[in-house]
Every structure is written in C-alpha cells, then in structure tokens.
Amino acid sequence: MSEPASISAGIAERYATAIFEIAKENNNLDGLETGINDLVAALADSADLRDLLSSPVLTRAEQEAAIAAVADKMGLDPVLKNSLGLMAQKRRLFVVPQLLTALREALAEARGEVTADVASAKALTKTQMEKLSKTLSERVGKTVTINATVDEDLIGGLVVKVGSKMIDTSIRSKLNSLQNAMKEVG
C-alpha cells in the first residue's frame, strides 16, 4: 500500500471506530447502516457529491455547509451527520469512501459476518454458492457472505480469500507448482 493510501486508510479507520462506538452506545447500529447504504448509493450516483468531498477549491466552511445540507436532505443519523461536519472542518472529507468501507466492515464484524472473495473459472451456480458458504461458515465460525467473480485464467477450481487467509485450488496454481517442481529436477 502506498504511503498516501495508508494514511487515508488510517484516518478513515479512526473516524470509523469513533462513529461505530458512538452508534453502538446509542443502540443505533441499524440507523448507522441505513445512513451508510444511503451515502454509498449517493456517492455512486452523484458526481457533484464526489467533487464536494475531494474539492480543494471549496473552503472548510463551504464544505461543512454543503455536507450538512446533503446530510439533512438524506435524513442521515445525527452521529454520521455530525461526523461528516467535523471531517469537513478538518479537511478530511476525501476519506469518506474509505470511511464507509471501514464502517461496513465494523458492522459485519459486530454481526459475526465475514465476506469471502471467491474467484472461479466459470460462474458458480446457486447450489454451489450455498454449499461453499455453508462449508466456509463451518470452517470460519461466522456467517459468510460470498463475493463471487469469474477469472477465466484459472482454467478450473477456485481461489477463496477470507480475511487474511487464501485457499487456492485452481488448476493454474497447480500447473505453476508442477512447472516449478520440473525446473528444480531438470
């Protein structure tokens, strides 16, 4: 990770921890999740909102007023609204996308959920997804949500990433291992 990216992630993580803890104390994790989902959708739909978050031209006061107006219009939870205002005062709105990702991860952790990134050579069927999810849930001890992608370069098999663990049963990796073994022999 590059230094600016790690700095942004660190800033986002600190804000996310504070927002999550306050929402948890207020027993309002559902309201927080609704606000996060609304903000993610708004960021995806609105180039103006993305520009507001990253614009160096706007003053702190202008960013704060604009983000407060957006938060009011969206009906965001007061904790999230106030945090966005504070972030505008501190010129930290540029980390909002990372903040939303960190908050989603914290909510999933609180619910005992984990996301598994699964790459396969062909699209998995619904039955295969359910079976894989059940197997991973038993192994990890948490509810597993699968984020499936197709990577035709794998030839066959799966590459599963859950947290920091990776299971690679793809044909490509087996062929690479065989190739390395052959190089060592000959």
HELIX and SHEET records of a PDB file:
HELIX    1   1 GLU A    3  GLU A   25  1                                  23    
HELIX    2   2 LEU A   29  ASP A   45  1                                  17    
HELIX    3   3 ALA A   47  SER A   54  1                                   8    
HELIX    4   4 ARG A   60  MET A   74  1                                  15    
HELIX    5   5 PRO A   78  GLN A   89  1                                  12    
HELIX    6   6 LEU A   93  VAL A   95  5                                   3    
HELIX    7   7 VAL A   96  ALA A  110  1                                  15    
HELIX    8   8 LYS A  126  VAL A  140  1                                  15    
HELIX    9   9 GLU A  152  LEU A  154  5                                   3    
HELIX   10  10 ILE A  171  VAL A  185  1                                  15    
SHEET    1   A 4 THR A 143  VAL A 150  0                                        
SHEET    2   A 4 GLU A 113  SER A 120  1                                        
SHEET    3   A 4 LEU A 158  VAL A 162 -1                                        
SHEET    4   A 4 LYS A 165  ASP A 168 -1                                        
END                                                                             
